Amino acid sequence: MAVGDWHVRDSGYRFRETLHGPMVWGACVDCVKPVLVVGSGDPRDRFSGDPRCVTCWRRHHGLAA
């Protein structure tokens, strides 16, 4: 696995490798928009933090949207 590589599982699940691990789809904890997060590449293993879209992240940290 190298940064930038695309991987496809037997199930058809696809993900792209990044410097910190593969990017997988998650959902913003505030507005539920789809967001890319770093994960293991297994759809059952999502990022364990609180992924937020840019708008919700700025609002969460008290910044202008």
mmCIF file of the N, C-alpha and C atoms, coordinates in Angstrom:
data_MODEL
# 
_entry.id   MODEL 
# 
loop_
_atom_site.group_PDB 
_atom_site.id 
_atom_site.type_symbol 
_atom_site.label_atom_id 
_atom_site.label_alt_id 
_atom_site.label_comp_id 
_atom_site.label_asym_id 
_atom_site.label_entity_id 
_atom_site.label_seq_id 
_atom_site.pdbx_PDB_ins_code 
_atom_site.Cartn_x 
_atom_site.Cartn_y 
_atom_site.Cartn_z 
_atom_site.occupancy 
_atom_site.B_iso_or_equiv 
_atom_site.pdbx_formal_charge 
_atom_site.auth_seq_id 
_atom_site.auth_comp_id 
_atom_site.auth_asym_id 
_atom_site.auth_atom_id 
_atom_site.pdbx_PDB_model_num 
ATOM 1   N N  . MET A 1 1  ? 0.840   -1.181 0.000  1.00 0.00 ? 1  MET A N  1 
ATOM 2   C CA . MET A 1 1  ? 0.000   0.000  0.000  1.00 0.00 ? 1  MET A CA 1 
ATOM 3   C C  . MET A 1 1  ? 0.883   1.240  0.000  1.00 0.00 ? 1  MET A C  1 
ATOM 4   N N  . ALA A 1 2  ? 0.584   2.156  -0.903 1.00 0.00 ? 2  ALA A N  1 
ATOM 5   C CA . ALA A 1 2  ? 1.325   3.407  -0.987 1.00 0.00 ? 2  ALA A CA 1 
ATOM 6   C C  . ALA A 1 2  ? 0.330   4.559  -1.015 1.00 0.00 ? 2  ALA A C  1 
ATOM 7   N N  . VAL A 1 3  ? 0.770   5.717  -0.565 1.00 0.00 ? 3  VAL A N  1 
ATOM 8   C CA . VAL A 1 3  ? -0.085  6.904  -0.547 1.00 0.00 ? 3  VAL A CA 1 
ATOM 9   C C  . VAL A 1 3  ? -0.620  7.155  -1.953 1.00 0.00 ? 3  VAL A C  1 
ATOM 10  N N  . GLY A 1 4  ? -1.925  7.356  -2.066 1.00 0.00 ? 4  GLY A N  1 
ATOM 11  C CA . GLY A 1 4  ? -2.576  7.630  -3.343 1.00 0.00 ? 4  GLY A CA 1 
ATOM 12  C C  . GLY A 1 4  ? -3.138  6.398  -4.030 1.00 0.00 ? 4  GLY A C  1 
ATOM 13  N N  . ASP A 1 5  ? -2.776  5.193  -3.565 1.00 0.00 ? 5  ASP A N  1 
ATOM 14  C CA . ASP A 1 5  ? -3.281  3.966  -4.181 1.00 0.00 ? 5  ASP A CA 1 
ATOM 15  C C  . ASP A 1 5  ? -4.759  3.767  -3.862 1.00 0.00 ? 5  ASP A C  1 
ATOM 16  N N  . TRP A 1 6  ? -5.503  3.262  -4.854 1.00 0.00 ? 6  TRP A N  1 
ATOM 17  C CA . TRP A 1 6  ? -6.885  2.853  -4.639 1.00 0.00 ? 6  TRP A CA 1 
ATOM 18  C C  . TRP A 1 6  ? -6.897  1.364  -4.376 1.00 0.00 ? 6  TRP A C  1 
ATOM 19  N N  . HIS A 1 7  ? -7.727  0.918  -3.451 1.00 0.00 ? 7  HIS A N  1 
ATOM 20  C CA . HIS A 1 7  ? -7.846  -0.501 -3.111 1.00 0.00 ? 7  HIS A CA 1 
ATOM 21  C C  . HIS A 1 7  ? -9.304  -0.907 -3.242 1.00 0.00 ? 7  HIS A C  1 
ATOM 22  N N  . VAL A 1 8  ? -9.531  -2.119 -3.718 1.00 0.00 ? 8  VAL A N  1 
ATOM 23  C CA . VAL A 1 8  ? -10.889 -2.649 -3.859 1.00 0.00 ? 8  VAL A CA 1 
ATOM 24  C C  . VAL A 1 8  ? -10.948 -3.994 -3.136 1.00 0.00 ? 8  VAL A C  1 
ATOM 25  N N  . ARG A 1 9  ? -11.860 -4.109 -2.202 1.00 0.00 ? 9  ARG A N  1 
ATOM 26  C CA . ARG A 1 9  ? -12.068 -5.368 -1.471 1.00 0.00 ? 9  ARG A CA 1 
ATOM 27  C C  . ARG A 1 9  ? -12.919 -6.314 -2.320 1.00 0.00 ? 9  ARG A C  1 
ATOM 28  N N  . ASP A 1 10 ? -12.951 -7.573 -1.974 1.00 0.00 ? 10 ASP A N  1 
ATOM 29  C CA . ASP A 1 10 ? -13.769 -8.552 -2.687 1.00 0.00 ? 10 ASP A CA 1 
ATOM 30  C C  . ASP A 1 10 ? -15.245 -8.157 -2.694 1.00 0.00 ? 10 ASP A C  1 
ATOM 31  N N  . SER A 1 11 ? -15.670 -7.471 -1.661 1.00 0.00 ? 11 SER A N  1 
ATOM 32  C CA . SER A 1 11 ? -17.068 -7.045 -1.550 1.00 0.00 ? 11 SER A CA 1 
ATOM 33  C C  . SER A 1 11 ? -17.397 -5.884 -2.476 1.00 0.00 ? 11 SER A C  1 
ATOM 34  N N  . GLY A 1 12 ? -16.356 -5.289 -3.112 1.00 0.00 ? 12 GLY A N  1 
ATOM 35  C CA . GLY A 1 12 ? -16.561 -4.126 -3.969 1.00 0.00 ? 12 GLY A CA 1 
ATOM 36  C C  . GLY A 1 12 ? -16.282 -2.815 -3.257 1.00 0.00 ? 12 GLY A C  1 
ATOM 37  N N  . TYR A 1 13 ? -16.056 -2.863 -1.939 1.00 0.00 ? 13 TYR A N  1 
ATOM 38  C CA . TYR A 1 13 ? -15.754 -1.654 -1.175 1.00 0.00 ? 13 TYR A CA 1 
ATOM 39  C C  . TYR A 1 13 ? -14.419 -1.073 -1.643 1.00 0.00 ? 13 TYR A C  1 
ATOM 40  N N  . ARG A 1 14 ? -14.392 0.223  -1.945 1.00 0.00 ? 14 ARG A N  1 
ATOM 41  C CA . ARG A 1 14 ? -13.178 0.889  -2.428 1.00 0.00 ? 14 ARG A CA 1 
ATOM 42  C C  . ARG A 1 14 ? -12.726 1.947  -1.427 1.00 0.00 ? 14 ARG A C  1 
ATOM 43  N N  . PHE A 1 15 ? -11.413 2.137  -1.302 1.00 0.00 ? 15 PHE A N  1 
ATOM 44  C CA . PHE A 1 15 ? -10.881 3.214  -0.488 1.00 0.00 ? 15 PHE A CA 1 
ATOM 45  C C  . PHE A 1 15 ? -9.531  3.646  -1.044 1.00 0.00 ? 15 PHE A C  1 
ATOM 46  N N  . ARG A 1 16 ? -9.129  4.858  -0.692 1.00 0.00 ? 16 ARG A N  1 
ATOM 47  C CA . ARG A 1 16 ? -7.860  5.417  -1.154 1.00 0.00 ? 16 ARG A CA 1 
ATOM 48  C C  . ARG A 1 16 ? -6.900  5.553  0.012  1.00 0.00 ? 16 ARG A C  1 
ATOM 49  N N  . GLU A 1 17 ? -5.665  5.147  -0.199 1.00 0.00 ? 17 GLU A N  1 
ATOM 50  C CA . GLU A 1 17 ? -4.632  5.198  0.847  1.00 0.00 ? 17 GLU A CA 1 
ATOM 51  C C  . GLU A 1 17 ? -4.120  6.633  1.007  1.00 0.00 ? 17 GLU A C  1 
ATOM 52  N N  . THR A 1 18 ? -3.960  7.084  2.257  1.00 0.00 ? 18 THR A N  1 
ATOM 53  C CA . THR A 1 18 ? -3.401  8.399  2.549  1.00 0.00 ? 18 THR A CA 1 
ATOM 54  C C  . THR A 1 18 ? -2.172  8.229  3.438  1.00 0.00 ? 18 THR A C  1 
ATOM 55  N N  . LEU A 1 19 ? -1.517  9.324  3.736  1.00 0.00 ? 19 LEU A N  1 
ATOM 56  C CA . LEU A 1 19 ? -0.341  9.294  4.598  1.00 0.00 ? 19 LEU A CA 1 
ATOM 57  C C  . LEU A 1 19 ? -0.675  8.731  5.978  1.00 0.00 ? 19 LEU A C  1 
ATOM 58  N N  . HIS A 1 20 ? -1.890  8.989  6.465  1.00 0.00 ? 20 HIS A N  1 
ATOM 59  C CA . HIS A 1 20 ? -2.291  8.579  7.810  1.00 0.00 ? 20 HIS A CA 1 
ATOM 60  C C  . HIS A 1 20 ? -3.133  7.310  7.823  1.00 0.00 ? 20 HIS A C  1 
ATOM 61  N N  . GLY A 1 21 ? -3.373  6.721  6.673  1.00 0.00 ? 21 GLY A N  1 
ATOM 62  C CA . GLY A 1 21 ? -4.202  5.530  6.559  1.00 0.00 ? 21 GLY A CA 1 
ATOM 63  C C  . GLY A 1 21 ? -5.202  5.723  5.445  1.00 0.00 ? 21 GLY A C  1 
ATOM 64  N N  . PRO A 1 22 ? -6.036  4.753  5.197  1.00 0.00 ? 22 PRO A N  1 
ATOM 65  C CA . PRO A 1 22 ? -7.010  4.875  4.112  1.00 0.00 ? 22 PRO A CA 1 
ATOM 66  C C  . PRO A 1 22 ? -8.134  5.845  4.451  1.00 0.00 ? 22 PRO A C  1 
ATOM 67  N N  . MET A 1 23 ? -8.638  6.527  3.424  1.00 0.00 ? 23 MET A N  1 
ATOM 68  C CA . MET A 1 23 ? -9.790  7.411  3.596  1.00 0.00 ? 23 MET A CA 1 
ATOM 69  C C  . MET A 1 23 ? -11.052 6.589  3.385  1.00 0.00 ? 23 MET A C  1 
ATOM 70  N N  . VAL A 1 24 ? -12.012 6.739  4.278  1.00 0.00 ? 24 VAL A N  1 
ATOM 71  C CA . VAL A 1 24 ? -13.296 6.058  4.160  1.00 0.00 ? 24 VAL A CA 1 
ATOM 72  C C  . VAL A 1 24 ? -14.403 7.084  4.380  1.00 0.00 ? 24 VAL A C  1 
ATOM 73  N N  . TRP A 1 25 ? -15.608 6.761  3.933  1.00 0.00 ? 25 TRP A N  1 
ATOM 74  C CA . TRP A 1 25 ? -16.733 7.675  4.122  1.00 0.00 ? 25 TRP A CA 1 
ATOM 75  C C  . TRP A 1 25 ? -17.314 7.541  5.518  1.00 0.00 ? 25 TRP A C  1 
ATOM 76  N N  . GLY A 1 26 ? -17.592 8.672  6.123  1.00 0.00 ? 26 GLY A N  1 
ATOM 77  C CA . GLY A 1 26 ? -18.268 8.739  7.407  1.00 0.00 ? 26 GLY A CA 1 
ATOM 78  C C  . GLY A 1 26 ? -19.392 9.749  7.290  1.00 0.00 ? 26 GLY A C  1 
ATOM 79  N N  . ALA A 1 27 ? -19.968 10.130 8.390  1.00 0.00 ? 27 ALA A N  1 
ATOM 80  C CA . ALA A 1 27 ? -21.049 11.110 8.392  1.00 0.00 ? 27 ALA A CA 1 
ATOM 81  C C  . ALA A 1 27 ? -20.743 12.167 9.443  1.00 0.00 ? 27 ALA A C  1 
ATOM 82  N N  . CYS A 1 28 ? -21.012 13.424 9.102  1.00 0.00 ? 28 CYS A N  1 
ATOM 83  C CA . CYS A 1 28 ? -20.832 14.525 10.050 1.00 0.00 ? 28 CYS A CA 1 
ATOM 84  C C  . CYS A 1 28 ? -21.730 14.270 11.265 1.00 0.00 ? 28 CYS A C  1 
ATOM 85  N N  . VAL A 1 29 ? -21.182 14.412 12.468 1.00 0.00 ? 29 VAL A N  1 
ATOM 86  C CA . VAL A 1 29 ? -21.971 14.132 13.678 1.00 0.00 ? 29 VAL A CA 1 
ATOM 87  C C  . VAL A 1 29 ? -23.045 15.178 13.919 1.00 0.00 ? 29 VAL A C  1 
ATOM 88  N N  . ASP A 1 30 ? -22.925 16.339 13.277 1.00 0.00 ? 30 ASP A N  1 
ATOM 89  C CA . ASP A 1 30 ? -23.912 17.402 13.489 1.00 0.00 ? 30 ASP A CA 1 
ATOM 90  C C  . ASP A 1 30 ? -25.008 17.419 12.429 1.00 0.00 ? 30 ASP A C  1 
ATOM 91  N N  . CYS A 1 31 ? -24.620 17.392 11.138 1.00 0.00 ? 31 CYS A N  1 
ATOM 92  C CA . CYS A 1 31 ? -25.614 17.532 10.075 1.00 0.00 ? 31 CYS A CA 1 
ATOM 93  C C  . CYS A 1 31 ? -25.785 16.270 9.237  1.00 0.00 ? 31 CYS A C  1 
ATOM 94  N N  . VAL A 1 32 ? -25.002 15.243 9.480  1.00 0.00 ? 32 VAL A N  1 
ATOM 95  C CA . VAL A 1 32 ? -25.073 13.937 8.834  1.00 0.00 ? 32 VAL A CA 1 
ATOM 96  C C  . VAL A 1 32 ? -24.679 13.971 7.350  1.00 0.00 ? 32 VAL A C  1 
ATOM 97  N N  . LYS A 1 33 ? -24.041 15.048 6.883  1.00 0.00 ? 33 LYS A N  1 
ATOM 98  C CA . LYS A 1 33 ? -23.523 15.061 5.513  1.00 0.00 ? 33 LYS A CA 1 
ATOM 99  C C  . LYS A 1 33 ? -22.391 14.047 5.422  1.00 0.00 ? 33 LYS A C  1 
ATOM 100 N N  . PRO A 1 34 ? -22.194 13.440 4.247  1.00 0.00 ? 34 PRO A N  1 
ATOM 101 C CA . PRO A 1 34 ? -21.072 12.516 4.097  1.00 0.00 ? 34 PRO A CA 1 
ATOM 102 C C  . PRO A 1 34 ? -19.737 13.263 4.160  1.00 0.00 ? 34 PRO A C  1 
ATOM 103 N N  . VAL A 1 35 ? -18.785 12.716 4.895  1.00 0.00 ? 35 VAL A N  1 
ATOM 104 C CA . VAL A 1 35 ? -17.449 13.307 4.999  1.00 0.00 ? 35 VAL A CA 1 
ATOM 105 C C  . VAL A 1 35 ? -16.408 12.188 4.889  1.00 0.00 ? 35 VAL A C  1 
ATOM 106 N N  . LEU A 1 36 ? -15.236 12.518 4.359  1.00 0.00 ? 36 LEU A N  1 
ATOM 107 C CA . LEU A 1 36 ? -14.142 11.552 4.302  1.00 0.00 ? 36 LEU A CA 1 
ATOM 108 C C  . LEU A 1 36 ? -13.378 11.593 5.612  1.00 0.00 ? 36 LEU A C  1 
ATOM 109 N N  . VAL A 1 37 ? -13.098 10.429 6.159  1.00 0.00 ? 37 VAL A N  1 
ATOM 110 C CA . VAL A 1 37 ? -12.349 10.324 7.405  1.00 0.00 ? 37 VAL A CA 1 
ATOM 111 C C  . VAL A 1 37 ? -11.288 9.242  7.246  1.00 0.00 ? 37 VAL A C  1 
ATOM 112 N N  . VAL A 1 38 ? -10.286 9.271  8.085  1.00 0.00 ? 38 VAL A N  1 
ATOM 113 C CA . VAL A 1 38 ? -9.257  8.236  8.059  1.00 0.00 ? 38 VAL A CA 1 
ATOM 114 C C  . VAL A 1 38 ? -9.775  7.034  8.837  1.00 0.00 ? 38 VAL A C  1 
ATOM 115 N N  . GLY A 1 39 ? -9.671  5.850  8.237  1.00 0.00 ? 39 GLY A N  1 
ATOM 116 C CA . GLY A 1 39 ? -10.136 4.621  8.869  1.00 0.00 ? 39 GLY A CA 1 
ATOM 117 C C  . GLY A 1 39 ? -9.266  3.462  8.458  1.00 0.00 ? 39 GLY A C  1 
ATOM 118 N N  . SER A 1 40 ? -9.693  2.271  8.765  1.00 0.00 ? 40 SER A N  1 
ATOM 119 C CA . SER A 1 40 ? -8.882  1.086  8.483  1.00 0.00 ? 40 SER A CA 1 
ATOM 120 C C  . SER A 1 40 ? -9.102  0.538  7.094  1.00 0.00 ? 40 SER A C  1 
ATOM 121 N N  . GLY A 1 41 ? -10.126 1.008  6.388  1.00 0.00 ? 41 GLY A N  1 
ATOM 122 C CA . GLY A 1 41 ? -10.478 0.444  5.099  1.00 0.00 ? 41 GLY A CA 1 
ATOM 123 C C  . GLY A 1 41 ? -11.595 -0.572 5.200  1.00 0.00 ? 41 GLY A C  1 
ATOM 124 N N  . ASP A 1 42 ? -11.904 -1.011 6.396  1.00 0.00 ? 42 ASP A N  1 
ATOM 125 C CA . ASP A 1 42 ? -13.006 -1.936 6.619  1.00 0.00 ? 42 ASP A CA 1 
ATOM 126 C C  . ASP A 1 42 ? -14.249 -1.093 6.912  1.00 0.00 ? 42 ASP A C  1 
ATOM 127 N N  . PRO A 1 43 ? -15.323 -1.237 6.146  1.00 0.00 ? 43 PRO A N  1 
ATOM 128 C CA . PRO A 1 43 ? -16.507 -0.399 6.361  1.00 0.00 ? 43 PRO A CA 1 
ATOM 129 C C  . PRO A 1 43 ? -17.078 -0.484 7.774  1.00 0.00 ? 43 PRO A C  1 
ATOM 130 N N  . ARG A 1 44 ? -16.790 -1.577 8.498  1.00 0.00 ? 44 ARG A N  1 
ATOM 131 C CA . ARG A 1 44 ? -17.298 -1.698 9.876  1.00 0.00 ? 44 ARG A CA 1 
ATOM 132 C C  . ARG A 1 44 ? -16.449 -0.917 10.862 1.00 0.00 ? 44 ARG A C  1 
ATOM 133 N N  . ASP A 1 45 ? -15.244 -0.496 10.448 1.00 0.00 ? 45 ASP A N  1 
ATOM 134 C CA . ASP A 1 45 ? -14.323 0.212  11.344 1.00 0.00 ? 45 ASP A CA 1 
ATOM 135 C C  . ASP A 1 45 ? -14.245 1.674  10.947 1.00 0.00 ? 45 ASP A C  1 
ATOM 136 N N  . ARG A 1 46 ? -15.070 2.478  11.518 1.00 0.00 ? 46 ARG A N  1 
ATOM 137 C CA . ARG A 1 46 ? -15.101 3.907  11.202 1.00 0.00 ? 46 ARG A CA 1 
ATOM 138 C C  . ARG A 1 46 ? -14.186 4.674  12.148 1.00 0.00 ? 46 ARG A C  1 
ATOM 139 N N  . PHE A 1 47 ? -13.840 5.872  11.729 1.00 0.00 ? 47 PHE A N  1 
ATOM 140 C CA . PHE A 1 47 ? -13.070 6.792  12.548 1.00 0.00 ? 47 PHE A CA 1 
ATOM 141 C C  . PHE A 1 47 ? -13.750 6.922  13.902 1.00 0.00 ? 47 PHE A C  1 
ATOM 142 N N  . SER A 1 48 ? -12.988 6.853  14.989 1.00 0.00 ? 48 SER A N  1 
ATOM 143 C CA . SER A 1 48 ? -13.594 6.803  16.318 1.00 0.00 ? 48 SER A CA 1 
ATOM 144 C C  . SER A 1 48 ? -13.859 8.181  16.911 1.00 0.00 ? 48 SER A C  1 
ATOM 145 N N  . GLY A 1 49 ? -13.408 9.242  16.257 1.00 0.00 ? 49 GLY A N  1 
ATOM 146 C CA . GLY A 1 49 ? -13.638 10.592 16.773 1.00 0.00 ? 49 GLY A CA 1 
ATOM 147 C C  . GLY A 1 49 ? -14.999 11.116 16.357 1.00 0.00 ? 49 GLY A C  1 
ATOM 148 N N  . ASP A 1 50 ? -15.107 12.429 16.275 1.00 0.00 ? 50 ASP A N  1 
ATOM 149 C CA . ASP A 1 50 ? -16.347 13.082 15.860 1.00 0.00 ? 50 ASP A CA 1 
ATOM 150 C C  . ASP A 1 50 ? -16.114 13.764 14.525 1.00 0.00 ? 50 ASP A C  1 
ATOM 151 N N  . PRO A 1 51 ? -16.299 13.065 13.413 1.00 0.00 ? 51 PRO A N  1 
ATOM 152 C CA . PRO A 1 51 ? -16.063 13.704 12.114 1.00 0.00 ? 51 PRO A CA 1 
ATOM 153 C C  . PRO A 1 51 ? -17.099 14.791 11.857 1.00 0.00 ? 51 PRO A C  1 
ATOM 154 N N  . ARG A 1 52 ? -16.654 15.915 11.351 1.00 0.00 ? 52 ARG A N  1 
ATOM 155 C CA . ARG A 1 52 ? -17.543 17.031 11.031 1.00 0.00 ? 52 ARG A CA 1 
ATOM 156 C C  . ARG A 1 52 ? -17.209 17.568 9.648  1.00 0.00 ? 52 ARG A C  1 
ATOM 157 N N  . CYS A 1 53 ? -18.235 18.037 8.938  1.00 0.00 ? 53 CYS A N  1 
ATOM 158 C CA . CYS A 1 53 ? -17.997 18.718 7.674  1.00 0.00 ? 53 CYS A CA 1 
ATOM 159 C C  . CYS A 1 53 ? -17.348 20.070 8.015  1.00 0.00 ? 53 CYS A C  1 
ATOM 160 N N  . VAL A 1 54 ? -16.844 20.763 7.023  1.00 0.00 ? 54 VAL A N  1 
ATOM 161 C CA . VAL A 1 54 ? -16.124 22.015 7.270  1.00 0.00 ? 54 VAL A CA 1 
ATOM 162 C C  . VAL A 1 54 ? -17.024 23.039 7.958  1.00 0.00 ? 54 VAL A C  1 
ATOM 163 N N  . THR A 1 55 ? -18.259 23.177 7.491  1.00 0.00 ? 55 THR A N  1 
ATOM 164 C CA . THR A 1 55 ? -19.177 24.161 8.079  1.00 0.00 ? 55 THR A CA 1 
ATOM 165 C C  . THR A 1 55 ? -19.431 23.874 9.555  1.00 0.00 ? 55 THR A C  1 
ATOM 166 N N  . CYS A 1 56 ? -19.746 22.630 9.885  1.00 0.00 ? 56 CYS A N  1 
ATOM 167 C CA . CYS A 1 56 ? -20.027 22.266 11.278 1.00 0.00 ? 56 CYS A CA 1 
ATOM 168 C C  . CYS A 1 56 ? -18.764 22.340 12.133 1.00 0.00 ? 56 CYS A C  1 
ATOM 169 N N  . TRP A 1 57 ? -17.601 21.998 11.555 1.00 0.00 ? 57 TRP A N  1 
ATOM 170 C CA . TRP A 1 57 ? -16.341 22.080 12.294 1.00 0.00 ? 57 TRP A CA 1 
ATOM 171 C C  . TRP A 1 57 ? -16.058 23.523 12.688 1.00 0.00 ? 57 TRP A C  1 
ATOM 172 N N  . ARG A 1 58 ? -16.260 24.460 11.748 1.00 0.00 ? 58 ARG A N  1 
ATOM 173 C CA . ARG A 1 58 ? -16.029 25.882 12.052 1.00 0.00 ? 58 ARG A CA 1 
ATOM 174 C C  . ARG A 1 58 ? -16.997 26.358 13.139 1.00 0.00 ? 58 ARG A C  1 
ATOM 175 N N  . ARG A 1 59 ? -18.265 25.976 13.026 1.00 0.00 ? 59 ARG A N  1 
ATOM 176 C CA . ARG A 1 59 ? -19.264 26.374 14.023 1.00 0.00 ? 59 ARG A CA 1 
ATOM 177 C C  . ARG A 1 59 ? -18.901 25.776 15.389 1.00 0.00 ? 59 ARG A C  1 
ATOM 178 N N  . HIS A 1 60 ? -18.492 24.517 15.418 1.00 0.00 ? 60 HIS A N  1 
ATOM 179 C CA . HIS A 1 60 ? -18.118 23.832 16.659 1.00 0.00 ? 60 HIS A CA 1 
ATOM 180 C C  . HIS A 1 60 ? -16.968 24.561 17.377 1.00 0.00 ? 60 HIS A C  1 
ATOM 181 N N  . HIS A 1 61 ? -16.043 25.103 16.598 1.00 0.00 ? 61 HIS A N  1 
ATOM 182 C CA . HIS A 1 61 ? -14.889 25.798 17.182 1.00 0.00 ? 61 HIS A CA 1 
ATOM 183 C C  . HIS A 1 61 ? -15.076 27.307 17.289 1.00 0.00 ? 61 HIS A C  1 
ATOM 184 N N  . GLY A 1 62 ? -16.306 27.784 17.066 1.00 0.00 ? 62 GLY A N  1 
ATOM 185 C CA . GLY A 1 62 ? -16.625 29.195 17.247 1.00 0.00 ? 62 GLY A CA 1 
ATOM 186 C C  . GLY A 1 62 ? -16.093 30.113 16.163 1.00 0.00 ? 62 GLY A C  1 
ATOM 187 N N  . LEU A 1 63 ? -15.895 29.592 14.956 1.00 0.00 ? 63 LEU A N  1 
ATOM 188 C CA . LEU A 1 63 ? -15.382 30.388 13.847 1.00 0.00 ? 63 LEU A CA 1 
ATOM 189 C C  . LEU A 1 63 ? -16.524 30.744 12.906 1.00 0.00 ? 63 LEU A C  1 
ATOM 190 N N  . ALA A 1 64 ? -16.370 31.833 12.163 1.00 0.00 ? 64 ALA A N  1 
ATOM 191 C CA . ALA A 1 64 ? -17.396 32.226 11.191 1.00 0.00 ? 64 ALA A CA 1 
ATOM 192 C C  . ALA A 1 64 ? -17.458 31.185 10.078 1.00 0.00 ? 64 ALA A C  1 
ATOM 193 N N  . ALA A 1 65 ? -18.664 30.885 9.641  1.00 0.00 ? 65 ALA A N  1 
ATOM 194 C CA . ALA A 1 65 ? -18.847 29.865 8.577  1.00 0.00 ? 65 ALA A CA 1 
ATOM 195 C C  . ALA A 1 65 ? -18.483 30.377 7.226  1.00 0.00 ? 65 ALA A C  1 
# 
